[in-house]
Each structure stands twice: as C-alpha cells, then as structure tokens.
Amino acid sequence: MDFVHKSVLLEEAVSNLNIRPDGIYIDGTLGGGGHSSEIAKRLTGGRLIGIDQDADAIKAAGERLAVYGGRVTIRRNNYANMKEEAEQLGICSVDGILLDLGVSSFQLDTAERGFTYRNPNAPLDMRMDDRMEMTAADIVNRYTETDLYRVIRDYGEDKFAKNIAKHIVLARERTPIQTAGELTEIIRASIPMKVQQSGGHPAKRTFQALRIELNRELSVLEDAIDTMIGMLNSGGRLCIITFHSLEDRIVKLKFKTNENPCTCPADFPVCVCKNKSKGRVVTRKPILPKEDELLANPRSKSAKLRVFERICGED
C-alpha cells in the first residue's frame, strides 16, 4: 500500500512560513512530504530538514523529495528531538518550523497499524514509531481501571469514560483484549444505545485517547513548543496544525505565554518578573480549511492552524 496523505491547510501553512529562498526550515512531521515538497520548491540556496518517527513516512517522503537533492535532509526521530537533530547538522537556528499533528490517511487506512476501529481484525497497535515496545494493547490490558478512566476521560473527553474503563477491566479478566473489534464491542456495551444512535461511532473517543496516551502526543507537544520558538531566527515562524481541542488548547496557551510571559499580578504598576516576550501571535483566531478543501478532504474538518512569529531583541 502506497503512503497516501492529503496535506491539510497546505497553502495556508506554507504561505504563513514567509519562506525565504535562502532560509533554513524544519518540517517536524514529515508524513508523505506534501508540506515539505511545497517548502523545498521555494528554496534556492536554502535548506529543509524533514523529521518523522514513522518508517513508512520516511520512505515515502524520501522518494517524493529526492528530486530536490541536497536541499532536503531527512531524519527519523520524534520532532521533540529536532534541536538535537539540527545541531548534529551544524544548524543552531532556523527561519521556520512546521508541525502537522494529524494522523496520516495511510496510518488510518493500514489495518495492521491498528489506529482505527473500522477494521475489527486489526491489532491494537497504534504506535507512531514501531521501534517502541509498548502498544495500545498493553494499555488496554495492563492499566488499572483508574488509569484507564483517566486516559479516556482526559484524552477522549468521553462522558462514559468510567463505565468504559470498568467494562474493559471486566472483559480482560476473562481473556486479553487483542483486536479493534473486541475493544469496540466492549465500548458499545458501555454506552447507552440511544447515545450510540446519535453521537457518532462509540469507539472513536476511546481510540483517540489510547493513541494519545501511547505516543505521549500532548506532553511531547507541550514540552517542545518553547524549544522550537527558541530555535527561530528573528522573523522566523512556527506554524502548527492541530486536529482536536486538546492540542489546539496547548498551542493557543503556549503561544500566548511566549508573547506575554509576565507573571506579575495584574495590579502591579510595573513588571518586576523580568520575563521578556519571545515574539507575537500572528493568528488571533486559528486559520480553518476553506469550503473546497472540506469537500475534497473530509478529514480536514477539525484542522486548525496557529502561527507564532519570533521577534529577537525582546529577550
């Protein structure tokens, strides 16, 4: 199966990077190379570093971006480690960074990757990086009921999280839960039929929660934003595309804090904390897909793009 993925908010994300032909850019979630290809074609003398932890993405993007030769360097890693990857290449600062945090169409549509509830025989894998030992099945079969409840409540935002966690623990006492279909049936039994008929697929939120927990998606994002902003040259931009409210909330808050990091009480006449702004939030409201993109790619529906611009000299 070929690595196929439609890059969401392609034009909006690339244009907001304000690409300079001789600039240095990082695509921290390379995927199939859609965004990277648009960046690379705008470079003459510049450089692009593409990072992804998914082996299939690395292979597909490598083939797609080969036409750009030495302009593009690809590394297999988590974007959380992009500073170290850049330093290994002799790069201390860059002119733009892009993250597209969506799960790729390839990952969703490849049954053996186990990201989706739509294939009942799929294993409960969900690893973004198959070098990891732990899988979603380990979470389902080893986490305590309390921890399962926390994961499904916090990352899936499912109001039936407590009941789902309880049913999972009861089911696994009889036999380990190994497939998407087995887990889906347990979830169905945990949610009132009336809700299932009107609230979308009952397993969607739990599967999302397991994927986020396994791959540490939210903690990695929260920990990486300050570092990425710190890597930018003055005028450089960080563009982040999110796909659910938890990610978007983190990006919005971290951007706001980097723009105004003052921790002084509101009634202080002057700032005494000495925290200095790192730049400005370009997007007061997130950029959303246009109607034609929504029609062409329904998976873009929940996408939001936020942009931060580094302003040095304010440190």
Backbone bond lengths (Angstrom), bond angles and torsions (degrees), N, CA, C in turn:
res aa  C-N    CA-C-N  psi(-1)  N-CA   C-N-CA  omega(-1)  CA-C   N-CA-C  phi
1 M - - - 1.467 - - 1.521 109.92 -
2 D 1.329 116.65 129.26 1.452 120.89 179.85 1.523 110.64 -74.45
3 F 1.345 115.13 149.63 1.458 120.55 177.46 1.524 107.80 -77.77
4 V 1.335 115.76 101.02 1.469 121.18 -178.91 1.520 108.52 -113.15
5 H 1.312 116.41 128.18 1.460 120.40 178.17 1.517 109.43 -156.15
6 K 1.320 116.11 125.70 1.458 120.92 176.70 1.520 109.05 -83.01
7 S 1.311 116.14 120.23 1.460 120.58 -179.47 1.526 109.33 -70.82
8 V 1.309 115.81 122.81 1.463 121.99 -177.37 1.526 110.38 -82.87
9 L 1.340 115.90 143.37 1.468 121.78 178.89 1.532 111.36 50.49
10 L 1.320 115.10 41.19 1.465 121.29 -174.62 1.526 112.51 -59.16
11 E 1.317 116.13 -56.46 1.460 120.41 -177.83 1.524 111.66 -64.00
12 E 1.336 116.21 -41.89 1.460 120.51 -177.64 1.532 111.77 -65.47
13 A 1.327 116.39 -42.98 1.458 119.94 -178.37 1.519 111.76 -67.50
14 V 1.328 116.37 -47.38 1.464 119.89 -177.19 1.527 111.23 -66.72
15 S 1.333 117.51 -40.64 1.466 119.77 -179.99 1.524 111.45 -65.80
16 N 1.329 117.32 -33.44 1.459 120.37 -179.85 1.521 113.56 -75.44
17 L 1.322 116.96 -10.10 1.467 119.44 173.57 1.524 112.01 -75.42
18 N 1.356 116.85 -13.22 1.474 120.98 -177.92 1.526 111.32 49.31
19 I 1.312 115.89 56.69 1.473 121.58 -170.22 1.514 112.55 -65.58
20 R 1.312 115.14 129.44 1.457 123.23 171.26 1.523 108.26 -97.07
21 P 1.323 119.14 135.63 1.469 120.64 -177.04 1.528 113.93 -56.28
22 D 1.335 117.21 -29.34 1.457 120.01 -178.50 1.528 112.41 -102.97
23 G 1.334 117.33 13.68 1.461 121.50 -176.30 1.521 113.45 -82.27
24 I 1.326 114.71 170.81 1.464 122.41 177.70 1.525 107.85 -116.25
25 Y 1.341 116.30 128.52 1.456 121.13 -174.34 1.530 110.60 -132.70
26 I 1.328 114.44 151.85 1.470 120.56 177.33 1.520 109.53 -124.99
27 D 1.330 116.06 127.49 1.461 122.23 169.03 1.527 105.22 -101.78
28 G 1.321 116.04 105.10 1.461 120.16 -173.78 1.513 114.89 -80.32
29 T 1.324 117.02 -9.44 1.470 122.29 177.56 1.525 107.13 -133.92
30 L 1.294 115.64 75.33 1.464 123.75 -168.66 1.523 113.87 -56.70
31 G 1.338 117.04 -42.57 1.466 120.59 -178.66 1.514 111.40 55.23
32 G 1.320 116.74 -135.84 1.461 120.93 179.44 1.512 113.37 -81.35
33 G 1.319 118.03 -0.10 1.459 121.61 176.15 1.513 114.66 90.12
34 G 1.328 118.35 13.75 1.457 121.43 -178.28 1.520 113.33 -63.28
35 H 1.317 116.68 -53.32 1.463 119.80 177.18 1.534 110.47 -64.39
36 S 1.321 116.18 -42.78 1.466 120.35 -177.76 1.516 112.48 -61.53
37 S 1.319 116.86 -38.36 1.456 120.56 179.27 1.527 110.75 -61.70
38 E 1.322 116.47 -41.52 1.466 120.74 179.18 1.517 111.68 -68.10
39 I 1.322 116.24 -33.70 1.471 119.63 176.46 1.525 109.92 -70.38
40 A 1.339 116.46 -48.54 1.462 121.15 -174.72 1.519 112.53 -61.22
41 K 1.337 117.43 -37.18 1.465 119.78 -177.49 1.531 111.82 -68.80
42 R 1.329 116.86 -14.95 1.461 121.05 179.03 1.524 112.53 -93.46
43 L 1.329 116.48 -1.37 1.459 120.66 -176.56 1.529 111.87 -97.93
44 T 1.320 115.22 135.36 1.465 122.05 169.75 1.520 106.07 -136.42
45 G 1.308 114.68 99.59 1.459 118.94 -175.33 1.513 112.59 96.36
46 G 1.333 116.51 -13.66 1.453 120.32 178.30 1.519 111.43 -87.46
47 R 1.328 115.62 -171.09 1.461 119.82 -174.93 1.528 110.79 -147.72
48 L 1.321 115.38 144.94 1.459 121.55 177.13 1.524 109.35 -124.89
49 I 1.328 115.49 131.09 1.462 120.93 172.83 1.518 107.52 -109.51
50 G 1.334 116.87 122.45 1.462 122.03 178.97 1.516 109.78 -107.20
51 I 1.328 116.56 130.28 1.464 122.27 -176.93 1.522 109.96 -125.50
52 D 1.319 116.81 135.31 1.459 121.29 173.03 1.517 108.23 -157.04
53 Q 1.334 116.61 149.23 1.465 119.91 179.71 1.523 112.15 -96.01
54 D 1.325 116.73 -4.50 1.459 121.99 -176.80 1.533 109.86 -93.63
55 A 1.320 116.96 121.33 1.471 121.70 -177.28 1.526 111.83 -61.32
56 D 1.330 117.46 -39.18 1.463 120.58 179.47 1.522 110.84 -64.37
57 A 1.329 116.65 -39.11 1.462 120.93 178.34 1.523 110.76 -65.53
58 I 1.299 116.51 -42.77 1.468 120.97 179.66 1.521 110.45 -59.27
59 K 1.331 116.54 -44.34 1.467 120.91 -179.48 1.529 111.07 -64.60
60 A 1.340 115.97 -48.41 1.465 120.17 -177.61 1.522 111.82 -65.06
61 A 1.330 116.60 -44.40 1.459 120.37 -179.13 1.524 110.93 -67.72
62 G 1.321 116.76 -36.22 1.460 120.15 178.43 1.514 111.67 -59.98
63 E 1.334 116.23 -41.40 1.464 120.35 178.31 1.528 111.05 -68.85
64 R 1.301 117.04 -41.12 1.467 121.25 -177.63 1.525 112.10 -68.80
65 L 1.323 116.49 -36.51 1.458 120.91 -173.86 1.531 113.52 -94.96
66 A 1.335 116.82 -0.18 1.467 120.42 -178.24 1.523 112.19 -58.55
67 V 1.329 116.46 -29.57 1.462 121.39 -178.77 1.533 112.18 -61.54
68 Y 1.332 116.72 -21.62 1.467 119.95 -178.01 1.521 113.09 -90.86
69 G 1.309 116.42 -0.78 1.459 121.22 173.34 1.523 113.52 55.85
70 G 1.338 115.28 -134.03 1.462 121.49 -175.45 1.513 114.71 -69.97
71 R 1.325 116.83 -6.02 1.465 119.82 176.85 1.525 111.30 -65.73
72 V 1.336 116.57 -25.20 1.465 121.40 -173.78 1.526 110.37 -119.34
73 T 1.333 115.29 132.93 1.461 122.51 174.16 1.519 108.05 -121.91
74 I 1.336 117.13 130.81 1.464 121.47 -176.67 1.526 109.96 -114.74
75 R 1.331 114.92 135.35 1.455 121.29 179.16 1.527 109.82 -130.86
76 R 1.324 116.45 138.78 1.464 120.32 175.25 1.525 108.80 -93.18
77 N 1.330 115.21 110.24 1.458 120.81 -178.57 1.526 107.99 -169.61
78 N 1.313 116.24 171.52 1.457 121.65 170.97 1.523 108.15 -83.21
79 Y 1.335 117.17 142.05 1.461 119.29 -177.74 1.532 112.24 -60.80
80 A 1.329 117.26 -17.49 1.459 120.68 176.65 1.532 110.94 -60.65
81 N 1.324 116.31 -22.69 1.467 120.92 -177.90 1.523 112.52 -103.82
82 M 1.343 117.95 20.25 1.462 119.78 -175.54 1.527 112.77 -65.24
83 K 1.321 117.87 -32.33 1.472 119.57 179.44 1.521 110.20 -61.54
84 E 1.334 115.77 -44.90 1.463 120.22 178.75 1.525 111.33 -65.31
85 E 1.322 117.42 -40.72 1.461 121.15 178.04 1.524 110.56 -62.79
86 A 1.320 117.00 -42.83 1.464 120.53 179.44 1.516 111.37 -64.73
87 E 1.317 116.63 -42.93 1.466 120.69 -179.27 1.524 111.57 -63.65
88 Q 1.344 115.89 -34.85 1.466 119.30 176.90 1.524 111.78 -64.56
89 L 1.342 115.82 -24.22 1.463 121.11 177.50 1.529 111.90 -93.15
90 G 1.323 116.07 6.08 1.449 120.66 179.60 1.520 113.99 79.93
91 I 1.326 116.03 20.05 1.468 121.06 -178.00 1.524 109.58 -109.21
92 C 1.323 116.19 122.58 1.466 121.22 -178.65 1.525 112.55 -101.50
93 S 1.324 117.42 -25.61 1.455 120.80 -179.76 1.525 109.16 -148.14
94 V 1.346 115.58 157.42 1.462 120.67 -175.31 1.530 110.11 -135.50
95 D 1.330 115.43 169.35 1.465 121.23 -177.34 1.523 113.75 -100.60
96 G 1.316 116.78 -7.25 1.460 119.20 178.12 1.517 111.39 -176.46
97 I 1.334 115.18 148.07 1.463 122.22 178.97 1.526 108.26 -136.01
98 L 1.322 115.59 137.55 1.467 121.41 179.31 1.522 110.18 -125.29
99 L 1.336 116.05 135.17 1.464 122.33 170.67 1.518 108.77 -125.93
100 D 1.322 116.69 130.73 1.467 123.60 171.37 1.521 105.45 -118.19
101 L 1.324 116.86 102.07 1.455 121.30 -168.62 1.525 114.45 -84.61
102 G 1.302 118.40 5.73 1.456 120.41 -178.68 1.525 113.21 -73.87
103 V 1.320 115.59 150.12 1.461 120.90 170.88 1.522 106.98 -73.22
104 S 1.320 117.36 134.03 1.464 120.33 -174.95 1.527 111.44 -71.89
105 S 1.326 115.14 156.31 1.465 120.68 176.07 1.521 109.97 -59.67
106 F 1.323 116.83 -36.75 1.464 120.96 179.22 1.522 110.26 -61.22
107 Q 1.333 116.47 -45.99 1.461 119.46 -179.47 1.523 111.15 -63.71
108 L 1.319 116.82 -40.80 1.465 120.49 -179.65 1.521 112.17 -68.53
109 D 1.338 115.59 -35.93 1.464 119.76 -172.89 1.531 113.54 -91.69
110 T 1.323 117.86 -8.20 1.462 121.15 178.28 1.519 108.36 -92.99
111 A 1.322 116.43 106.80 1.463 121.73 -170.54 1.524 112.88 -55.43
112 E 1.329 116.46 -43.39 1.459 118.75 -174.28 1.525 113.92 -67.15
113 R 1.352 116.52 -13.34 1.471 118.93 176.97 1.531 111.28 -76.80
114 G 1.332 116.41 -21.11 1.456 120.76 172.10 1.513 116.38 70.65
115 F 1.345 118.04 24.03 1.454 120.36 -178.71 1.527 113.06 -82.21
116 T 1.308 117.21 -20.76 1.467 120.08 -171.14 1.529 112.35 -118.48
117 Y 1.313 114.52 151.72 1.462 122.67 176.50 1.529 111.23 -84.59
118 R 1.330 117.50 -4.44 1.472 120.55 -171.89 1.536 113.10 -76.49
119 N 1.321 117.91 -19.65 1.460 120.43 176.80 1.527 108.49 -110.09
120 P 1.326 118.28 104.62 1.472 120.82 -173.08 1.522 114.51 -62.56
121 N 1.334 117.46 -23.91 1.469 120.04 -177.83 1.529 112.91 -90.22
122 A 1.323 117.26 -1.86 1.463 120.93 -178.34 1.526 110.79 -67.65
123 P 1.337 117.22 139.97 1.465 119.64 176.16 1.521 110.26 -70.73
124 L 1.316 117.02 154.89 1.465 121.17 176.83 1.523 108.36 -83.45
125 D 1.332 115.26 80.00 1.460 121.26 -176.84 1.534 110.10 -100.41
126 M 1.331 117.15 -81.01 1.469 124.74 174.86 1.521 114.83 70.94
127 R 1.317 118.74 16.00 1.462 120.27 178.30 1.526 110.97 -78.35
128 M 1.319 116.97 126.47 1.456 121.07 171.15 1.529 110.04 -69.41
129 D 1.318 115.52 -32.46 1.457 122.30 179.98 1.522 107.34 -122.24
130 D 1.328 116.55 111.61 1.465 119.31 -174.80 1.523 113.33 -73.31
131 R 1.330 116.87 2.39 1.462 120.03 173.89 1.529 110.89 -81.94
132 M 1.324 116.90 -13.39 1.460 121.09 175.04 1.525 110.13 -67.24
133 E 1.308 117.06 144.87 1.457 120.51 177.98 1.527 111.31 -83.77
134 M 1.303 116.89 -39.64 1.457 121.56 -176.32 1.521 111.72 -75.82
135 T 1.319 116.76 142.32 1.467 122.52 176.68 1.527 109.23 -125.07
136 A 1.328 115.66 174.68 1.460 119.99 177.28 1.528 111.22 -63.02
137 A 1.333 116.65 -30.85 1.468 119.86 178.00 1.524 111.22 -61.84
138 D 1.326 116.45 -34.60 1.469 120.23 178.42 1.528 110.68 -65.63
139 I 1.324 116.52 -39.71 1.466 119.98 177.42 1.525 110.14 -63.48
140 V 1.324 115.08 -49.13 1.473 120.58 -177.10 1.530 111.81 -61.07
141 N 1.329 116.63 -37.53 1.464 119.83 -173.64 1.525 114.74 -97.21
142 R 1.345 117.60 -11.07 1.460 118.87 -175.17 1.524 114.31 -118.65
143 Y 1.314 117.71 -28.78 1.460 119.50 -178.31 1.526 110.16 -64.21
144 T 1.327 116.25 146.95 1.456 120.38 174.27 1.526 109.38 -67.41
145 E 1.302 116.44 163.44 1.464 120.19 178.25 1.531 110.71 -60.18
146 T 1.329 116.22 -38.49 1.472 120.52 179.10 1.519 111.25 -63.21
147 D 1.336 116.85 -42.64 1.462 120.17 -179.32 1.526 111.38 -70.62
148 L 1.318 117.09 -37.90 1.467 119.85 175.75 1.526 110.32 -61.73
149 Y 1.308 116.14 -43.54 1.467 121.02 177.39 1.519 110.75 -58.88
150 R 1.332 116.83 -45.69 1.466 121.12 179.44 1.521 111.28 -59.88
151 V 1.322 117.76 -46.81 1.465 122.47 -177.99 1.530 110.87 -62.30
152 I 1.333 116.57 -48.86 1.469 120.37 -176.60 1.531 110.56 -69.25
153 R 1.323 116.98 -36.67 1.473 120.53 178.36 1.524 111.51 -69.07
154 D 1.341 116.60 -48.95 1.465 120.23 -172.87 1.523 113.22 -77.63
155 Y 1.329 117.37 -41.31 1.460 120.76 -174.59 1.531 113.29 -97.70
156 G 1.324 116.34 -23.20 1.457 119.86 177.66 1.513 112.01 -101.31
157 E 1.319 115.92 -15.44 1.464 122.29 -178.39 1.532 110.91 49.00
158 D 1.329 114.13 43.65 1.465 121.19 -178.17 1.527 109.32 -99.08
159 K 1.329 117.37 123.45 1.466 120.49 -177.37 1.528 112.59 -71.86
160 F 1.336 116.88 -9.68 1.455 120.74 176.40 1.536 111.59 -102.85
161 A 1.330 116.26 20.04 1.466 121.69 -175.69 1.527 112.22 -55.88
162 K 1.305 117.25 -42.49 1.469 120.49 -177.21 1.524 110.90 -62.60
163 N 1.311 115.97 -43.56 1.466 120.11 -178.74 1.525 111.57 -70.73
164 I 1.349 116.30 -36.84 1.462 119.82 177.74 1.520 110.47 -63.76
165 A 1.328 116.79 -45.59 1.468 120.91 178.95 1.526 110.82 -60.22
166 K 1.316 116.59 -42.24 1.470 121.25 179.39 1.533 111.01 -61.81
167 H 1.324 116.78 -45.26 1.469 120.68 -179.42 1.529 111.87 -67.34
168 I 1.327 117.54 -35.72 1.470 120.56 177.35 1.524 110.23 -61.97
169 V 1.323 117.27 -46.08 1.465 121.38 -178.67 1.525 110.80 -64.59
170 L 1.308 117.43 -41.82 1.473 120.53 178.01 1.527 110.97 -63.01
171 A 1.336 116.88 -41.66 1.467 120.84 -177.36 1.522 111.63 -68.49
172 R 1.319 116.87 -41.84 1.471 119.47 -176.31 1.527 112.38 -72.45
173 E 1.325 117.29 -16.51 1.471 119.99 174.86 1.521 110.78 -67.78
174 R 1.342 115.28 -26.84 1.472 119.92 178.36 1.519 111.17 -83.35
175 T 1.339 115.79 -46.02 1.472 120.83 179.04 1.521 108.98 -160.56
176 P 1.337 119.01 146.45 1.465 120.54 -179.81 1.536 111.72 -58.51
177 I 1.317 115.69 145.11 1.469 122.00 178.96 1.523 107.58 -91.75
178 Q 1.323 117.83 117.81 1.459 121.09 -170.69 1.525 114.58 -117.39
179 T 1.325 118.22 -26.41 1.466 119.81 -172.68 1.526 112.01 -120.30
180 A 1.331 114.31 162.12 1.462 120.86 177.46 1.519 110.93 -60.39
181 G 1.331 116.74 -39.22 1.450 120.90 -179.58 1.517 112.80 -64.47
182 E 1.328 116.37 -42.16 1.471 120.14 178.26 1.527 110.99 -61.41
183 L 1.333 116.14 -45.49 1.462 119.79 -179.55 1.528 111.03 -66.71
184 T 1.317 116.41 -40.20 1.467 120.03 -179.58 1.520 111.51 -60.69
185 E 1.329 117.48 -41.33 1.465 120.44 179.69 1.526 111.01 -65.82
186 I 1.315 117.11 -36.28 1.470 120.96 177.28 1.531 110.03 -64.97
187 I 1.322 115.64 -41.66 1.467 120.23 179.09 1.520 110.64 -65.48
188 R 1.329 116.18 -42.71 1.478 119.96 178.26 1.525 111.09 -57.04
189 A 1.326 116.11 -39.85 1.463 120.55 -178.72 1.531 112.17 -71.39
190 S 1.327 116.48 -12.01 1.463 121.44 -176.28 1.520 113.01 -96.89
191 I 1.333 116.82 -11.54 1.468 121.42 -173.14 1.524 109.50 -119.50
192 P 1.331 118.18 132.63 1.466 120.73 179.74 1.526 112.19 -54.71
193 M 1.318 116.81 139.60 1.464 121.99 -176.79 1.530 111.53 -59.31
194 K 1.311 117.21 -35.23 1.461 120.89 179.75 1.518 111.16 -60.73
195 V 1.328 116.03 -38.82 1.471 121.16 178.93 1.525 109.99 -70.30
196 Q 1.326 117.00 -40.14 1.463 121.38 -179.01 1.534 111.48 -61.88
197 Q 1.305 116.86 -32.04 1.455 120.79 -176.43 1.522 113.03 -74.01
198 S 1.338 116.67 -18.41 1.464 118.77 -176.01 1.525 114.51 -126.33
199 G 1.315 117.23 -6.41 1.468 118.56 -172.09 1.507 115.99 -109.88
200 G 1.339 119.22 23.82 1.456 120.39 -178.28 1.518 110.88 79.59
201 H 1.323 117.27 -175.67 1.462 120.96 -177.63 1.523 110.13 -65.37
202 P 1.321 117.96 128.42 1.468 120.87 -174.34 1.531 114.23 -65.04
203 A 1.339 117.29 -22.67 1.472 119.75 -176.55 1.527 113.24 -90.18
204 K 1.320 116.96 -10.40 1.464 120.57 -172.54 1.527 113.11 -55.43
205 R 1.307 117.17 -48.17 1.462 120.86 -175.41 1.524 112.28 -69.19
206 T 1.328 116.50 -38.90 1.466 119.53 179.47 1.520 111.23 -67.54
207 F 1.327 117.78 -42.05 1.460 120.69 178.23 1.528 110.65 -62.81
208 Q 1.317 116.52 -41.36 1.470 120.12 176.32 1.525 110.27 -60.25
209 A 1.319 116.78 -44.30 1.461 121.14 -178.07 1.525 111.65 -62.54
210 L 1.335 116.44 -42.77 1.466 120.42 179.92 1.528 111.23 -64.21
211 R 1.343 116.01 -41.54 1.466 120.36 179.36 1.521 111.14 -62.97
212 I 1.318 116.74 -44.24 1.465 121.36 -179.85 1.526 110.81 -63.59
213 E 1.322 116.35 -45.01 1.470 120.88 179.90 1.522 111.11 -63.09
214 L 1.329 116.60 -48.17 1.466 120.70 -176.80 1.522 112.00 -60.26
215 N 1.326 116.37 -45.54 1.468 120.67 -174.83 1.532 113.42 -93.25
216 R 1.335 116.59 4.38 1.463 122.60 177.97 1.536 111.20 53.68
217 E 1.310 116.21 39.83 1.463 120.79 -169.96 1.526 113.44 -61.73
218 L 1.314 117.56 -42.67 1.458 119.52 -175.77 1.519 112.34 -76.12
219 S 1.325 117.46 -40.33 1.462 119.90 179.58 1.525 111.13 -68.33
220 V 1.332 116.83 -36.73 1.472 120.59 177.37 1.526 109.59 -63.71
221 L 1.335 116.70 -44.51 1.463 120.73 179.37 1.523 110.99 -61.81
222 E 1.311 116.36 -49.18 1.464 120.25 -176.95 1.527 111.49 -61.89
223 D 1.333 116.69 -39.82 1.461 120.65 -178.44 1.523 112.85 -73.11
224 A 1.345 117.04 -25.11 1.467 120.11 -171.80 1.521 114.41 -89.73
225 I 1.316 118.46 -24.01 1.468 120.01 -171.18 1.521 112.98 -61.20
226 D 1.318 118.13 -46.30 1.469 120.23 179.58 1.526 111.17 -59.87
227 T 1.334 115.80 -41.53 1.468 120.28 179.70 1.519 110.99 -63.21
228 M 1.329 116.86 -43.71 1.458 120.53 -178.85 1.531 111.06 -64.62
229 I 1.316 117.11 -42.47 1.471 119.97 177.55 1.516 109.96 -62.16
230 G 1.329 116.51 -38.83 1.459 120.75 178.80 1.520 113.67 -66.50
231 M 1.330 117.61 -20.83 1.468 121.28 179.27 1.521 112.84 -81.72
232 L 1.333 117.28 -14.73 1.463 120.69 -173.17 1.522 112.87 -78.25
233 N 1.325 115.48 140.14 1.457 121.16 168.23 1.523 108.78 -71.56
234 S 1.312 117.06 163.33 1.459 120.13 177.37 1.529 109.67 -60.21
235 G 1.326 116.13 129.66 1.462 121.56 -175.93 1.508 112.98 89.62
236 G 1.335 116.97 -10.75 1.461 120.84 177.50 1.515 111.14 -71.47
237 R 1.328 116.01 153.69 1.460 120.09 -174.66 1.527 112.63 -125.95
238 L 1.325 114.18 145.36 1.462 122.77 172.64 1.518 107.71 -110.80
239 C 1.345 116.29 118.15 1.464 122.57 179.65 1.524 108.59 -112.16
240 I 1.334 116.86 124.54 1.459 120.86 -178.37 1.528 109.96 -126.79
241 I 1.334 115.23 124.78 1.460 122.14 176.52 1.524 107.96 -102.88
242 T 1.338 116.48 121.33 1.455 121.58 178.55 1.527 110.01 -111.68
243 F 1.356 114.79 167.09 1.465 119.14 -176.79 1.522 114.21 -132.20
244 H 1.315 117.45 0.39 1.460 117.94 170.09 1.521 109.80 -152.39
245 S 1.314 115.14 165.87 1.464 121.60 -168.41 1.518 113.41 -61.01
246 L 1.328 117.15 -32.33 1.462 119.49 -177.84 1.528 110.71 -65.94
247 E 1.333 116.58 -44.72 1.473 120.41 176.58 1.521 110.66 -63.44
248 D 1.325 115.82 -48.49 1.464 120.11 -176.60 1.521 111.41 -60.59
249 R 1.311 117.30 -37.97 1.458 122.00 179.18 1.529 110.90 -62.14
250 I 1.333 115.77 -42.45 1.467 119.98 179.24 1.525 110.37 -63.64
251 V 1.332 116.55 -47.61 1.467 120.76 -178.27 1.525 110.55 -61.87
252 K 1.317 116.41 -46.54 1.466 120.95 -179.57 1.524 111.25 -58.23
253 L 1.330 116.78 -46.55 1.463 121.13 -177.80 1.528 111.85 -68.43
254 K 1.331 117.12 -43.19 1.469 120.30 -178.85 1.525 111.17 -66.56
255 F 1.323 117.09 -39.24 1.467 119.86 176.58 1.527 110.18 -63.15
256 K 1.313 116.14 -44.57 1.463 120.77 -179.47 1.528 111.14 -61.71
257 T 1.331 116.52 -41.78 1.460 121.19 -179.58 1.521 111.43 -67.54
258 N 1.326 117.60 -36.62 1.466 120.48 177.92 1.528 111.55 -71.07
259 E 1.319 117.09 -29.18 1.461 120.36 176.13 1.526 110.68 -75.11
260 N 1.321 116.04 -41.21 1.458 120.41 -178.59 1.527 109.75 -134.25
261 P 1.339 117.89 83.67 1.457 121.32 -174.80 1.530 114.32 -85.88
262 C 1.309 117.21 4.87 1.468 120.54 -177.67 1.531 111.09 -60.82
263 T 1.328 115.96 129.95 1.462 121.38 -179.34 1.533 112.41 -108.38
264 C 1.317 116.19 7.98 1.466 120.01 -179.24 1.532 110.46 -69.01
265 P 1.331 117.88 146.71 1.470 120.45 174.73 1.524 111.34 -56.82
266 A 1.309 116.63 148.88 1.466 121.65 -174.88 1.524 112.98 -60.07
267 D 1.330 116.88 -26.88 1.460 119.17 -176.34 1.537 113.59 -89.30
268 F 1.372 116.38 2.94 1.471 118.76 176.10 1.527 109.21 -70.92
269 P 1.327 118.47 132.96 1.471 120.01 -179.44 1.523 113.37 -69.87
270 V 1.337 117.14 -30.39 1.467 121.29 178.06 1.519 109.21 -137.45
271 C 1.340 115.80 156.77 1.472 120.90 179.33 1.524 109.96 -75.88
272 V 1.317 116.63 129.97 1.465 121.28 177.02 1.525 112.24 -118.49
273 C 1.350 116.82 -6.20 1.474 119.26 -177.21 1.529 112.04 -77.36
274 K 1.351 115.98 -19.46 1.474 122.49 177.33 1.524 114.25 69.62
275 N 1.321 118.05 9.27 1.463 120.12 176.65 1.525 109.26 -75.24
276 K 1.328 116.35 128.04 1.464 121.29 -174.92 1.529 111.43 -108.39
277 S 1.306 115.31 146.23 1.457 121.42 179.20 1.516 111.36 -63.25
278 K 1.349 115.36 142.95 1.472 120.95 177.25 1.532 111.55 -96.75
279 G 1.334 117.05 -6.61 1.460 118.87 -178.83 1.513 110.64 156.50
280 R 1.350 115.69 -148.84 1.460 119.12 -175.72 1.522 111.38 -137.45
281 V 1.315 114.67 149.43 1.459 121.05 174.01 1.523 107.58 -80.87
282 V 1.322 117.29 118.55 1.468 121.95 -178.57 1.529 110.44 -76.79
283 T 1.322 116.58 -37.44 1.472 122.28 -174.80 1.525 110.14 -105.59
284 R 1.322 117.30 97.37 1.467 119.84 176.51 1.522 110.19 -65.05
285 K 1.315 116.31 -34.81 1.455 122.39 170.76 1.520 107.47 -120.00
286 P 1.330 118.48 145.91 1.465 119.52 -177.46 1.520 112.04 -65.70
287 I 1.335 115.61 150.70 1.460 121.97 174.30 1.526 107.85 -83.91
288 L 1.336 116.83 130.11 1.460 122.63 -176.51 1.527 110.69 -111.85
289 P 1.331 117.34 157.85 1.468 120.07 177.87 1.533 111.27 -61.92
290 K 1.328 114.84 144.95 1.464 120.05 175.77 1.530 109.99 -77.16
291 E 1.320 115.19 168.11 1.456 121.02 -175.22 1.528 112.39 -59.27
292 D 1.339 117.54 -40.80 1.468 119.69 -178.34 1.522 111.52 -65.55
293 E 1.334 117.21 -34.35 1.466 119.58 177.84 1.527 110.28 -70.74
294 L 1.315 117.46 -39.95 1.461 120.75 178.06 1.526 111.37 -60.41
295 L 1.329 116.42 -38.20 1.460 120.47 178.94 1.524 111.49 -70.72
296 A 1.328 116.48 -39.12 1.466 120.96 -177.76 1.521 112.48 -77.77
297 N 1.330 117.00 -29.84 1.460 121.27 -175.64 1.523 110.10 -141.71
298 P 1.342 117.66 87.79 1.471 121.15 -177.48 1.521 113.42 -56.89
299 R 1.347 118.00 -24.60 1.462 120.40 -179.77 1.533 112.90 -70.15
300 S 1.338 116.23 -8.42 1.464 119.86 178.65 1.527 111.76 -83.82
301 K 1.321 116.97 -3.77 1.467 121.75 -171.02 1.525 113.46 -53.28
302 S 1.317 117.98 -41.32 1.468 120.81 -174.46 1.531 113.10 -95.79
303 A 1.335 117.55 6.49 1.467 120.73 -175.79 1.527 112.04 -71.74
304 K 1.340 115.30 140.45 1.460 122.48 175.56 1.525 108.84 -138.89
305 L 1.313 115.51 133.98 1.467 121.37 179.19 1.518 109.36 -110.69
306 R 1.321 116.60 126.49 1.463 122.42 173.01 1.526 108.95 -121.76
307 V 1.331 116.05 146.72 1.466 122.00 -173.05 1.523 110.43 -131.98
308 F 1.337 115.24 135.12 1.468 121.97 175.79 1.524 108.95 -123.65
309 E 1.325 116.85 136.64 1.470 121.73 178.65 1.523 110.32 -112.46
310 R 1.306 114.94 126.84 1.473 121.25 179.13 1.532 109.49 -75.31
311 I 1.316 116.16 134.74 1.457 121.95 173.55 1.510 108.03 -126.62
312 C 1.302 117.37 102.01 1.462 121.25 -179.97 1.527 108.55 -78.68
313 G 1.327 114.27 162.22 1.457 118.15 -176.10 1.504 110.59 94.53
314 E 1.376 115.61 -8.74 1.452 120.16 175.80 1.517 111.00 -101.09
315 D 1.331 115.93 -1.17 1.472 119.65 -179.90 1.526 110.21 -69.57
